[in-house]
Amino acid sequence: MAKEKIVLAYSGGLDTSVILKWLKETYDAEIIAFTADIGQKDELDGLEEKALKTGASKIYIDDLRDEFAKDFINPMFQAAALYEGQYLLGTSIARPLIAKRMVEIARAEGATAIAHGATGKGNDQVRFELTAAALAPEISVIAPWRLEEFREQFPGRAEMIAYAEKHGIPVTASAAKPYSTDRNLLHISFESGMLEDPWFDAAADSNKDMYVLSVAPEDAPDQAEYIELEFEKGDCVAVNGAKLTPLQVMETLNEIGGKHGIGRVDMVENRFVGMKSRGVYETPGGTILFTAHRKMESLTMDRDVMHLRDSLISKYASLVYNGFWFAPERLAIQALVTESQKNVSGTVRLKLYKGNVIGAGVKSLVSLYNPDIATMEADPTKAYDQGDATGFIHLNALRLKVSSGVEQNAKK
């Protein structure tokens, strides 16, 4: 009989390398490794050789960067999603894409299960598995870190390193970088290790070597840089006059933003599984894009449409963070967001200086801003009669007066 096939989300790091070998031994299965290229750069070097040497029957290394930028990052930024007021959801938004492709490979290969190396304490396990449930409920999920036999065999990293050495698996684990990272096109995150102490100063000069995508703001150029972003229906389509794909937009803005120390966030966030965790993030291009998009909306989006969309930001961001990208409620909100973006077109000019993104102008052919109406001088359009405001205020004040009268009578 043919062996069972399991598709493993594989990064080539210590955990997934050990898990690959462990799955093959424990389940006597054929392991198909899958790595999504979503902008990790040189982290992908040598993965194919390592996976096959570790015991994978084959490995998929799929370039998903264009899909990531176009179908995941752009829709999320149209929704102005920001988790707990700070986090631009760089790790969160990548997981549904990875899981979606895992499911596609599992079906193509006839696999009965997918597996991941997410721990039982984190958010990623939820994101992977909710996506699988939404797209392929017939495929089972194996999460080794939640299995007692796996945790008994590997209570710590020392046991994992010993296991890897025993089976000839190259490892790079060391104390030189006592924290974990996750990088993609949108950001890079840092957590665990010394960062588990929320009083630890990740911005100190002694920790500058930790950062990858950006210089420290104090080391950024002393001269400000102006850039222009062109939008069409809520998506950035050009930077400084050059037409770009969504992928090229992110790559360009990451380079420019990183040079100016833009997009660093250090926060304690609330994980979906119930605990608080400390994360440090670099999102240079995303920070620029987020700011520019909001400024474009300020000129072109109807007030009540904007306020309605904004009332859904917290819900939308939580859905992404918690792994509900393919849930019907996220899709419903996205339909509203898409409608809200139909006139978000024009050009935004920004000034970048030492970690700051400063608005420096916005224009659009479909601008809702009319200087003749907004002017403090005489209104040549006669579109607004200041006297009309008297009745407007009286009507809005009526309920306040009635309420105040009731309270005053109650005190008598």
C-alpha angles and dihedrals in degrees: 000000000000115000121252113263124225124187111214126199097231129192099167092240125128096272100048092040091055091042091053092056093040093052091050092051098039099045098028084228140145108254119211111193121213128194122181116212100217096151106298091138114196093006086086095060114120095001097127094054092044095049094050092045090051091055110274115144089215140344133220116208103182125187102227097160096111092048091045093054098040104037103028113022097039097049090046093051091048085059090052088230115188120163114223090345096292118049119086090201097242097157095033096057094050096058099069090052092051092047092046091056092045089057091049091052092046091055093045091049096041092243119165096203145028125209136199138188098227114133125242091247100056141079097240094074088059094046094050095046099043088053091050090048091052096046106029114011090169092066116084124222126225116203106181095189089062093052115096094215091055094048091047091054094044110033090155146005093268090065091047092051091048091050091050092050091048091055096041095250112153112235131190099188113137143150091250091089106029095183137069126246137199119193134187141144093287102044151325123245132203125198145148125032113063089352090072086081104079090202091060109111106230090178095059118121090245090063099049092109091066094071121087112175103038144038120233110272091242089056094049120109117289089224118077120233125217120211134178125215121196119208134199118188092337098314126105107238103168140028120203090348096307115121110232140180117243089260092051091048091057094044092048095047092046090056094046095042095045091054089058097045093249127158108029116148128179113187147151106230136187113248119215090240090064109262132101119242135184119234134177117205139189114201106156101156094037092053091053092046093047092051094045093048093052091050091050089052092050090065101038111027123089113249099239093041088053093048091048092050091045091053087062097049096094092047093046093047091050091050090054094043093048096047103256097127092128095040117119093241092057090049090049092051090046090056089056091046092051091052090049091056099056093104099031093115132127141069132303124195118205135186115218118201132158099326095327129113108201126186113241104171145328133205138174141172088226097046117154090202113103113187091196090061097038095047121116087216127076112310108237092191095056085215094133125046109196090208090066089069090072094067091039091057094043092054093047091046095052098086091045091054092048092049092048091050092053091051093048092050090050090058094055 
